[in-house]
Amino acid sequence: MNFREAFMERSLHQFLAVAETGSISAASKQLNVTQPTITVNIKNLEEKHRVNLFERTPRGMRLTSFGSILYEKTRVMSRIE
């Protein structure tokens, strides 16, 4: 696995954790990764796909319609591996 593949795998894993917990803070604790790292990786995914994946609310993170599509596809991919 090259660096780019490893980065994407890590970013998608973090994306799943945020989607499932509804919070960067909770995902950070679950994955034992710093909040800024997850924030940057989510931002990079959003920039790569040119869409917002989450709606940021005072109550946490909520998937957008684009985020929901990526979430379902990523969940399927994670079951295959």
Secondary structure, 3 states (H helix, E strand, C coil): CCHHHHHHHHHHHHHHHHHHHCCHHHHHHHHCCCHHHHHHHHHHHHHHHCCCCEEEECCEEEECHHHHHHHHHHHHHHHHC
